[in-house]
Amino acid sequence: MITLIVGTNRPGSNTRKVATHVEEIYASLRVPLHLIDLARLPAEIFSPTSYAEKPKAFHPFADAILNAEGLHVVTPEYNGGMPGVLKYFIDMLKFPESFVHRPVCFVGLAAGMWGALRPVEQLQAIFGYRNAYLYPDRVFLPNIGDLLDDSGRLKDSELLERLKIQVTGFVEFVERLKGIKLRG
Ligand SMILES: Cc1cc2nc3c(=O)[nH]c(=O)nc-3n(C[C@H](O)[C@H](O)[C@H](O)COP(=O)(O)O)c2cc1C
């Protein structure tokens, strides 16, 4: 199973829309996928007591990381970095086992011209620090407002192709690293 993380909790986010494309690509490859949408985090996780004890409602989120053969993170850029909620989510996960030797892959999107290069590189530093296996081929979607149509679909087939190449490459990366077959 691959776990796909929607890296913001902003209602109606473009990140969720791009993640839907990624979800569909995994489905077309018949790779089991679990989606974590940070918009669905339980309110209790934001209590300061959560550092010491995780609320029960958070357990399925933590388990979806621990049980994943690989993680696919879709992050927007907020103030030149990753959304605070994404870092907070990472900080709430069990360590070191959540990321050690777990393959991870990144997509970034932003209103601006750098396409979330900064948050993706921040995430690479964090996951690298936690000894994850970083998949090197990243996808950046700059000027995201112009890339999506009214129904939230990517207009440019070339960008969709880039996501397909990334997902296919990441699946092969995970299969080789773990010595497993993900594709059904
Ligand atoms: C709090 C906040 C900060 C943002 N800061 C940046 C930024 O620093 N650079 C940028 O290119 N876009 C920035 N944006 C725009 C987002 O990149 C844009 O909303 C994009 O659609 C991805 O975010 P979304 O998934 O929330 O839609 C910001 C958006 C929000 C909500």
The ligand as an SDF file (V2000), in Angstrom:
LIG
                    3D

 31 33  0  0  0  0  0  0  0  0999 V2000
   -1.3670   30.8280    3.9460 C   0  0  0  0  0  0  0  0  0  0  0  0
   -0.9790   30.8250    2.5030 C   0  0  0  0  0  0  0  0  0  0  0  0
    0.3120   31.2170    2.1520 C   0  0  0  0  0  0  0  0  0  0  0  0
    0.7190   31.1830    0.8190 C   0  0  0  0  0  0  0  0  0  0  0  0
    2.0050   31.5170    0.5020 N   0  0  0  0  0  0  0  0  0  0  0  0
    2.4460   31.3370   -0.7690 C   0  0  0  0  0  0  0  0  0  0  0  0
    3.8240   31.5170   -1.0980 C   0  0  0  0  0  0  0  0  0  0  0  0
    4.6600   31.8220   -0.2670 O   0  0  0  0  0  0  0  0  0  0  0  0
    4.2020   31.3190   -2.3840 N   0  0  0  0  0  0  0  0  0  0  0  0
    3.3180   30.9570   -3.3650 C   0  0  0  0  0  0  0  0  0  0  0  0
    3.7270   30.7750   -4.4990 O   0  0  0  0  0  0  0  0  0  0  0  0
    2.0070   30.7780   -3.0750 N   0  0  0  0  0  0  0  0  0  0  0  0
    1.5560   30.9460   -1.7940 C   0  0  0  0  0  0  0  0  0  0  0  0
    0.2350   30.7040   -1.4810 N   0  0  0  0  0  0  0  0  0  0  0  0
   -0.6760   30.3110   -2.5320 C   0  0  0  0  0  0  0  0  0  0  0  0
   -0.7690   28.7980   -2.6700 C   0  0  0  0  0  0  0  0  0  0  0  0
    0.4220   28.2940   -3.2290 O   0  0  0  0  0  0  0  0  0  0  0  0
   -2.0000   28.4940   -3.5070 C   0  0  0  0  0  0  0  0  0  0  0  0
   -3.1400   28.7230   -2.6910 O   0  0  0  0  0  0  0  0  0  0  0  0
   -2.0600   27.1520   -4.1410 C   0  0  0  0  0  0  0  0  0  0  0  0
   -3.3750   26.9810   -4.6650 O   0  0  0  0  0  0  0  0  0  0  0  0
   -1.7500   25.9280   -3.3150 C   0  0  0  0  0  0  0  0  0  0  0  0
   -2.4000   25.9220   -2.0780 O   0  0  0  0  0  0  0  0  0  0  0  0
   -3.8260   25.2530   -1.7570 P   0  0  0  0  0  0  0  0  0  0  0  0
   -3.6390   23.7750   -1.8420 O   0  0  0  0  0  0  0  0  0  0  0  0
   -4.2050   25.7660   -0.4100 O   0  0  0  0  0  0  0  0  0  0  0  0
   -4.8150   25.7160   -2.8330 O   0  0  0  0  0  0  0  0  0  0  0  0
   -0.2020   30.7800   -0.1760 C   0  0  0  0  0  0  0  0  0  0  0  0
   -1.5020   30.3790    0.1930 C   0  0  0  0  0  0  0  0  0  0  0  0
   -1.8880   30.4030    1.5110 C   0  0  0  0  0  0  0  0  0  0  0  0
   -3.2750   29.9280    1.8680 C   0  0  0  0  0  0  0  0  0  0  0  0
  1  2  1  0
  2  3  1  0
  2 30  2  0
  3  4  2  0
  4  5  1  0
  4 28  1  0
  5  6  2  0
  6  7  1  0
  6 13  1  0
  7  8  2  0
  7  9  1  0
  9 10  1  0
 10 11  2  0
 10 12  1  0
 12 13  2  0
 13 14  1  0
 14 15  1  0
 14 28  1  0
 15 16  1  0
 16 17  1  0
 16 18  1  0
 18 19  1  0
 18 20  1  0
 20 21  1  0
 20 22  1  0
 22 23  1  0
 23 24  1  0
 24 25  2  0
 24 26  1  0
 24 27  1  0
 28 29  2  0
 29 30  1  0
 30 31  1  0
M  END
$$$$
